[in-house]
Amino acid sequence: MAGLVNNLLILFLIFQNSCLAFRSPLSVFKRYKDSAKSHSNECLGSNRQLVPLSLSDFALDIRMPGVTPKQSDTYLCMSVRLPVEEEAYVVDFKPHASMDTVHHMLLFGCNNPSSDEDYWDCDGGTCTDTSNILYAWARNAPPTRLPKGVGFKVGGEEGSKYFVLQVHYGDVSAFKDKHKDCSGVTLHLTNQKQPMIAGMYLMMSMDTVIPPGEKAVNADIACSYKMYPMHVFAYRVHTHHLGKVVSGYRVRDGQWTLIGRQSPQLPQAFYPVENPVEIKYGDTLAARCLFTGEGRSSKTFIGGTASDEMCNFYIMYYMEAKHAVSYKTCTRNIDPEMFKNIPQEANIPIPVKPDMTMVHGHHEEAKSGDTVSVMQQPKRDEEEVLDQGDFYSLISKLLGEREDVVHVHKYNPTEKAESDLVAEIANVVQKKDLGWPDAREFSNKDERANAILVRDRIHKFHRLESTLRPPENRHLALQPPKPGSGNWEKERAGDLNIEEVVDWPGINLKLGQVSGLALDSNSNLVIFHRGDHVWDANSFDSGYIYQQRGLGPIKESTILVLDPNSSAVLHSTGRNLFYLPHGLSIDHNGNYWVTDVALHQVLKLASNGAESPLLSFGRAFQPGSDKNHFCQPTDVAVDPVTGNIYVSDGYCNSRIVQFSPNGMFVMQWGEESSVGQAKPGQFSIPHSLTLVPDFGQLCVADRENGRIQCFKPETGEFIKEIRHPLFGREVFAVSYAPGGLLFAVNGKPYPGDTVPVQAFVMNFSTGEIIDTFIPLRKNFEMPHDIVASDDRTVYVGDAHTNTVWKFASPEKAEAVIEARLTNKPMSKELLKKEEKHPVVQQASTGVSVVLITTLLIIPIVVLLAIAVFIRWRKTRLYGADAEHKLDSSSGGILGKFRGKGGGGLNLGNFFASRAGYSRKGFDRLSTEGSDQEKDEDDATDSEEEDAVPHPPAIPPSS
């Protein structure tokens, strides 16, 4: 039995090494390679589906697996699993198709392909969830090209896990020789984050009705754009037979700029825009489809069959990665009157040569011009539902093309509301899921009661709620929830992203020059502004004496307290006190500390609305540089623990002055900057102050030196400097938020400079920039002050635009939605798909402990069973001699593990053959005293895995 135990130990070690090999990404990559679908031997080209290009890049070949279509106008689909779990970026496409056999190809990204077969008829649909078009190729049309630095994000938490290729085979006569087709596309993917992310914007008319015989009918779509800038680089148009021309425009300040114009009867690929078009916040996107009703004897509605019509204008765009949204829609017309000014070209059909026409279905439209309502007549096979990327056809495809479900919706624009449409489609989908036989009968019943019940089912195939009934440009930019909120490391792990709160009404307040911002103990926003006074070139003489005292003090309230959500003015103060307000701070008792550069003073005011100061520092209208005077002081900070008061002074002095809580001068530090590089402790307009209680520091925005300096507040000792090229020449303001985040704004660039004016989020410990942000509504011109709350809500005030913006991290509101959408159980079809397409894991991920343990236990259990069986057989055959016979037969099943000779196993020799192990302590376990060495070849690691190409290296998320 001792021999059996030793052999079991050896097996344990062998299987442990096998499991370690299994954890290797090389072995996982090899399994993916071996299990990937091979192309038919009759197909030309490489049969390697995944080809590493570099440590970070790889090529993925997506090809039809050797198909021979049986009839003309056949649509075939196939899918390929993204071979990595982590985020990747598609940066280029290489088509493999012949115009002789393939009419067009579309590549979709989604998470749930409609089938797990090698390929299938696209009548069964492309995807059962949201599908985005990534690529389009059509004969006689240019291929899609992505600009440099732009990629489609796939994989990870949000991106598509599958690619679905749809190929339309036009003329089947090309397959008379029965050859097999492997048309497709090769994707170039990279693991390197792209600065710009590509996306799709779909403009779609939902309520157009084309009267019979009408020569020209317009379908107009328009939405206001209320997001971060997007850059258009390609477009695609889509209608059925009646469409003559589709045009898309950007409308800004009444000016119409063409995005793209094309005949929908030409190949419906993505065409590059002739001139780059940027879409900014406040622009309007507008599109028009020109139809004709000639040849029809009844009304034509929007729908998915060949006898219906569609009006779609696709915009392919890219956005800055941190603001990117992959899919957006517009389904309404917000301003019909504006189309009176649409360029005349939108009303002129584009001539199309017969050999260039796009085939729209399996067969030509019925010659009888009389079309009967599809809801009244079962759908014929030839009424092919078109273009899997379009919404209606996607629904119809997913419903299985049943004869009783032939048309999801006939929209009546005068009576049917969009909510009814959602409920109607929802119930049809529910019917299909439950196997109810008569769709038409059920669709006539009351749909409203069941609308909520079926929302989840609707979501799975096109996020129906957000597609059919969106607010203008509605989008759902899901982000992973941010774990914790206490320190910078946690925020950084989730890539903190700050964006403008675009529905905050405070931007519309009527203010003067905004000079100071602060937050009170209730998180209310406090604004310090100049009313009708303006600081300009005439305000001071060369001795810094204020020249406009004759105007008198500002009569209106200069301090406004706003509700942070509604921006309603809760109360106000500061009438008839100030001439040119500047800095604002609030102490732990709620008192306001302000500076006035015209008065050359620092004032303490009660927050209860009292119009006379509680305390004043400096002499009114008297500039100076001693302990009793200031010269245009800029800001104040009050230590909540010690009560000490710090004043940055200022425009004509270059110092920080410290006072005791009762207003007595304590000390000062700082001096004017010397020529050349400014030294620590030197200032050129110390413009803004913030206390950093977590680190015991006081930081100063050293404006004209373009840096932030931090000091020990008790002594004025210099601690560190934060400086970045992105700051440019000026840093206007700085604010610290508990948890290690530092916020700042820079100044407007000088002529010839390229650094933009923007706001910054930094890691206070390292000074690293985490994020930059700008507003969507209006633009920064002179952002003068910034303040951040504990929950990372940020306010910025601008002294040129007289505006205050509110910013926040959008993930707060989206984390709940993300959790709900990503925790759904995996479907059976998807589980099958996972088995057919193993996934390359990140090298650090490894294999689960449960899997390793299982792999170890199974062979041991089997071996024990064999051993018990052998012992039982020996006992029956030999009785008392069984032990001797068993030992003498050890060269049988397990004997080969005992080395070259027929002797016993020596564990000391076995481990000695492994580098790094000592024989000490193992020789005593020798079963039969053999000193024979283990064959050196047995200790040699296999080189076979090294011959396998390395999988793409996936960098860990930062």
C-alpha positions, 0 to 999 in steps of 0.5 A: 500500500505504501507504493500506492501512496507514493504513486498517488503523490507523484500523480498529484505533482504531475497534475499540479504542473498540468494545471499550472500550464492550463492557467497559462494564457498561451494554453488558453490561446491555443485552445481558442485557436484549435477550436475556432472554425476553420475555413473550407479547404476550397476557400482561398487564404489563411485558415487562421482566425486569430493572428497576433500582430504585436504585443497589443494588436491582433487580427480577427478573421470573420468569414463565411464558413464555405457556403453555397447559396441556393437562390438569389438575394439570399442573406446569410449570417454567422457569428464570431466570439470576441477572443478577449474578455477585456476592452479592445478596439476595432481600428481597421477593416479589410474586406474579402469579397467579390462583387461577382458574388456578394452584393453587400456585407454588414458587420454588427456588434452585439452580445446575443447572436440569433443562432449558435450554428456555424451560419444561418439564414438571416431571416432568423435575425442577426441578434436578439439584443441591441445590435450596432452596425460597425462596418458596411461593404457594398459593391460599387461603394467605398469601404468604411475607413476609421480615422487614425486614433479612432476605434469601435470599443468592444468587449469589457463591461459595456462593449459587444462580445460577438461580431455577426457578419451578414452577407447578401448574395445577389445573383446566385448564377455566380455559384453555378460551379458549386464553389464555396464562398468565404467572403468576410472581413478581417478586423484589426483590433488593439488593446491600446486605449484609443483617444477617440471612440466611434459610434452610430447616430440613427435618425429615423422617421416613424410617422411618415405616410406617403399618399398614393400618386403623390409626386413628392413627399417629405419625411423630416427629422430634427433633434437638438444636440445636447452632448459633448462634441462629436465629429462626423466622418461617414454617413449612410442612407436607407429607404425602400423603393419609393425613396429618391434622395436622403440628406442630413445636415447640421444646423447652427445659428440658422446655417445649414451644413451638409453632412451627407446626401445620397440616393437610397437606390445606390449601394447602401454602404457608409460613405465618407463625408466630403468635409469634416463636420463637428456637432456641438452642444446646441446644434440641431441635426436635421435630415430629410427623405424625399419619397414619391407615391407614384405607382401606388394606389394606397397609402404607404406607411413606415414599416419593415416589408418591401411594400412599406417604406423607411427613412433612415439617416445613419451618422458614423462619428467619433467622440473623445473617449471619456465622453463617448456614447456608442449609440444615439437616436433621433426619431422626432421633428422638433421644429417643422418650420425650420425645414422651410429653409432647408437647402434646395438640394434636399428636394432634388432626386439623384439620378441612378444608373440601372447597373448601380441600383440597390436590390431591396428584397428577395424579389422585385416589388409586386407589379400590381401597384395595389398594396393591401394592408399587411395586417389584413393579409398574411405576409408572403414569403417574397416580402423580405424584411429588410436590412437587419440594422433597421429597427422595424426589420430587427423586430420582425426578424426576431419575431421569427417571420411567422405568417401571423406576425407580419407587420409589427406596427402601422403607425397612425400619426393622428391617433396612435401615441408612442406609448401605445406603440411600445405597448403594442410591440411589447405584447406581440413580443410577449405573445411570441415568447409564450407561444400564443397562436394568434397575434392579430387577435391579441394585438386588438386587446388592451395593451396598456395593462401589460406594458410594464410586464414585458419591458424587460423582454423588449429591452433585450432586442433594441432597448426599445424604451430608449429607441422608440420614445427617447427624449431628444438625443437620449442615451444610456452611457453605462459605466461600471459602478465606482467602488467606494468614495473615500479616497483618490485610489478608489476614484482613480480605479474607476477613472473619475469622469466629470461632466456638466449637469446639463439640466441645471438651470443655474446657468441662466441666472442673470449675474454680473462678473462672477468672481467668487464661489463657495459652499455653505454647511448645507451644500448650498452654492454661494455666489459672489458677483459684481452686479453692474460694476465691471473691472476694466482698463479704466478701473485703476490708475498706475498706483492701484487707486480705484478711479470709479468711486463716483459710481458708488457701491453696487446696489444689488445683492452681490452674495446669492445663496442658491439651492444646489439642485433647482438653483432657486435663490434662497437668500441674498446679502451684500447690498451697498457694500462692495465696489469690485468683489473678488474672493469668497470663503465660508468659515465653519460658523457659516460666516462669509469672508470676502475680498474687494480689490477696489476697497483693498480690504478683507471683510467678514460678514454674517450669513444672516443678511446683516448689511454691515461687516463683522470685521474688516482688514485693511484701509478702504481705498488705500493700497499698501504692503504693510501689516495694516494694508493690502493691495488688491487682495484676491482670496481668503481661507479660514482654518476650521481647526485653529481659526487662523485667517490666510489672505492672498495679497494679491495683484500688486503684492506677492504674499500670503498674510496670516492673521489670528482668529481675532484679526491680529497680524501673525506673519507673512511669506512670499515675494515677487517672482524673479526673472526666469523660472519662478522659485518656490515661495515666489508669486506672480498674482497669488489668485486663489487659496484652498486649505487641504486639511487631510494633508495639513497644507495650504495651496495657492493658485500662483496665477501668472506662473501657471502653477499651484504651490502648497505650504505648511500654513503654520509656518509658510514652509514650502512643501511642493509645486504642481505644474503641468503643460496642460495648465498653460501660462495661468492657473486661476483657481484651486479647490480641494475636495476631501478624499484626495482630489484637487480641482483647478481651472486655467486661463484663456490661452495667449495668442499662438498658444494651443492649450485650451481653457479647461478645468482639471481633476488631480490626485493631490498626493501625486499631482497627476491629472485624472480628468479634464472637463469643459462645459457643454452649454456656452464656453469657458472664457475666463473661469475665475473660481472653482469649488468642489463638494465632498461628493465631487459636485463641482461649480465653476464661475466665469468672470467674462460670460457671467455664468456659473456651471455645475458639474458632476460625475455621471456614474452616480445615477447610472450605477443602479441601471448598470447593476440591473442590466448586467446581472441578468442570467445567461441564456441557454443559446449564449451558453452554447455559444460560449462552449463553441468559442472559448475566450482568451483570459487576461494573464493575471486572471488565471483559472478558478480554484474550483476548476483546479481542485476538480482537475486534481480530485478526478484522477485521484478518485479514479486511481483509488478506484482502480487500486481498490479493484486490483487489491480486491481481485488479488485478494480473491485470486491469491488469498494470503499471498496477495500482498506479495503479489501486488508488490511484485507486480508494481511494474505494471500499471504504476511501475513506470513511474519508478524510474529506469530500473525495476526498483522502487520510487525515491522521492528524494531523487524525483525532487532533486531533478527539479531546480530549487529543491533540496533532497534533504528530508526526502531520502528517508521516504525511499520505498526500496532504498534505490539510489538511481537518478531520475532521467534528466529528460523527465525534468525538462519542461516542454518547449511545445507551448512556446511555439504557439503565438502569444495572445494579445497582451491585455493591460490592466485597467488603470 
